[in-house]
Amino acid sequence: MEKIICPICGSDKNKFFCEKNNYKIYFCFRCRAGFVWPVPETSKDLYSESYFINDDKVSEFGYTDYEKDKEPMKGIFVSYLKKIEQITKGRKLIDIGAATGYFLDLAKERNWETFGIELSEYAASRAGEKGHKMIDGRLIGENINEKFSAVTMWDVLEHFNDPKNEIRKAGRLLEAGGVLLLNTIDFGSLSSRLMGRRWHLIVPPEHLFYFSRKSLFLLLESSGFKIIAVEKMGKKFSFAYIFKVLYNWQKLIIWKKLSNYFNNNNFSRKFYIPINLRDNILIIAKKNKDA
């Protein structure tokens, strides 16, 4: 019988949690993380153009229109850029999982020198066209001689097939005392515990890992980071995106029709809904000087 080992902490004290989309998810008793097992070698094919620009005929994952869906988050992103600026003197930032570069656009407006790492060829190309220096996502930390004042990881850690390795690589990209900001889903949240296997953020193979606060602390501290802030970040969503998430979760055709309607209605894009289910966790950490 195959022994299942937690990719985060290495423990073999795990139990089957649920199965979804033909992927089995296990729960680790030691670090309290969830993870898909076996972990796919790559999920690059998932992040095609249809992941970022969706319509009625394509992927059930991703966004209705990435740039438009992120617009309600503008104020929140800028507020965290300001926080980073208060604790680092540099102005060189790399966003891991940069997608089409929406966050990098905001950083560039604030006089950051912007770089991005993105697995999707389509998204990386879009970001590059906007003037950001893009690096193939398969090369994160490899053959990159640049050092950065800040590394950001917005809603990407749960997508990696080896998040432990990616955190270490991110550390190597930072200069001594550099800042890492990451946001990811919180498997230990009340919302997750109440919903169990029906939690709307359980969406393999898009999400391969489900982090608890304990597992995140373990990842960061073992990789040479000192945690300086932990927050529950609320988000703001377009109507089109909200109904798309509902459709992906419940597969009710009414949600799909409403998502398509609001996606094709430019007026509705002026409105958004702030939501904080407290099932996202944001951490700001500094690289130890001797790491």
Secondary structure, 3 states (H helix, E strand, C coil): CCCCCCCCCCCCCEEEEEEECCEEEEEECCCCCEEECCCCCCCHHHCCHHHHECCCCCCCCCCCEHHHHHHHHHHHHHHHHHHHHHHCCCCEEEEECCCCCHHHHHHHHCCCEEEEEECCHHHHHHHHHCCCEEEEHHHCCCCCCCCEEEEEEECCHHHCCCHHHHHHHHHHHEEEEEEEEEEEEECCCHHHHHHHHHCCCCCCCCCCEEECHHHHHHHHHCCCEEEEEEECCCEEEEHHHHHHHHHHHHCCHHHHHHHHHHHCCHHHHHCEEEECCCCEEEEEEEECCCC
